[in-house]
Amino acid sequence: MSRPLRVAIVGAGPSGMYAAGHLLEGPGGTYVDGHLTSLVDQPVEVDVFDRLPTQWGLVRHGVAPDHPEKKLAQTVFEHIAARPGFRFFGNIEIGNHVRPQELSQWYDAVVYAVGASGDTAMGIPGEDLHGCLAARVFVAWYNGHPDYRDIEVDLSHERVVVIGNGNVALDVARILTTPIALLERTDIADHALEALRNSKVREVMLLGRRAHFHGAFNNPELEELGVLDGVDIIVEHGDLPDNHEAVLGELDATTRRKLATLETYANRPLAGHDKRIVLRFLTSPIEVLGEQRVAGLLVSRNHLERDDSGRLHVRPTSEEAVIDTGLVLRAIGYCGVPLPGLPFDERFGIIPNVEGRVRGMPATYVTGWIKRGPRGIIGTNKKCARDTVRALLADARSDTLPNTGTLIGTDVDRILRQRQPHLIDQLGWLHIDDKERAAGRAAGRPRIKITEIDQLVAAATGEPAIPANHG
Ligand code: NAP
């Protein structure tokens, strides 16, 4: 038998795990153009690296805790991790414990599946004030990401303003208004649960700079808002332009469904609930107001206008207003960040690539958000990873992977453990997972997340049980 093809994958999130799955195909192969096809005709070994001691990336730290069905992908990842040839090296940071150049020397091929860990700025005055946060940070906080567990989230003001009309904006609005008794049954981080229990927030206002039929959210997520217990939904500036028949005629079926949902909300009487979500459209943020902390948001009204060729544009008006708020969350998109030693396209926040092959770097590949930008649902990463793996295996078959001196698996393991005594391997992660689930079972929850690196490392040894108030 030929020597195995050895591949490193950087990032244990959905795109990295799906790439590992395609490389370590189970029985039956992978769907290509509607047919089950085996991509792999030689033994493959895959080492998945992650900077955190935990796996599953945004499935653990991005998906909203009240969306357990969206976390079912973790079962697929568990099966992938159980396949022969899979190893996990957690708590290892590429660029710190290992240089990218070393990875390229140690392996036949390296796949970067590092996601988009930055966020887009609004570019308006006051954005850096305390109380103006990226929604990405807020999401990571309530999901127990160790880097964000200690950030300050001020829920003492009655109104939170969320900028943006995507699914992240809706996730955030839901978590801020969902009855605490429901959140208590999820895997939301304990520190967030405590803060939300004491929250004074009564209104979440979502601002869309364009019209209601331009919303980036999906209809199922929009419909979920309407069934939130104890929450009124208010639609503002959702009026269509004068020639609205022409506008409606241009809309696709998906957009029409969203519009119908919004119309239902706009037309139904308010129940006078204690909490409300306001969907305000055609409104742009102009300045975050305040001295040290956010005290308000200056916004301007936009309107729709057709040009001579009939194209519809969103134009600013001179109408301005101040919205009273103490917390502004900008949910205007994630953004990739550069990795040392790899090219980076600042404009799109991605590693420049052709079908997953990193430009100018042989045997180096990308998949997921760092390949194509921060768009799509978890499942989108499955096909994305498959395309990258196809490119990688085609290169392996045509002998265009330059390396001949790769390290064997035991050598990699030895070097890594010398450099990081707190390396978390697959067994360590399974211990963490077991302990979190056991703590959850005792409390009627899916899991209770451990949110501190030291405690994750301790849990990985399989020795001490999780302390009752592990945070
Ligand atoms: P997104 O879908 O790209 O939405 C970004 C929103 O921000 C848009 O409404 C955009 O408006 C607005 N925006 C951008 N720049 C702005 C600015 N300077 N001022 C005001 N508004 C601005 O991003 P996302 O919500 O972060 O979601 C990222 C991806 O994850 C999406 O593909 C999403 O579907 C996915 N996701 C899915 C789920 C789910 O399946 N439940 C949950 C979370 C995330 P314009 O349209 O005018 O540009």
Boltz pocket constraint, residues with backbone or C-beta under 6 A from the ligand:
constraints:
  - pocket:
      binder: B
      contacts: [[A, 62], [A, 121], [A, 122], [A, 163], [A, 164], [A, 165], [A, 166], [A, 167], [A, 168], [A, 169], [A, 171], [A, 207], [A, 208], [A, 209], [A, 210], [A, 214], [A, 215], [A, 216], [A, 217], [A, 221], [A, 283], [A, 284], [A, 285], [A, 331], [A, 332], [A, 333], [A, 334], [A, 374], [A, 375], [A, 376], [A, 377]]
      max_distance: 6.0
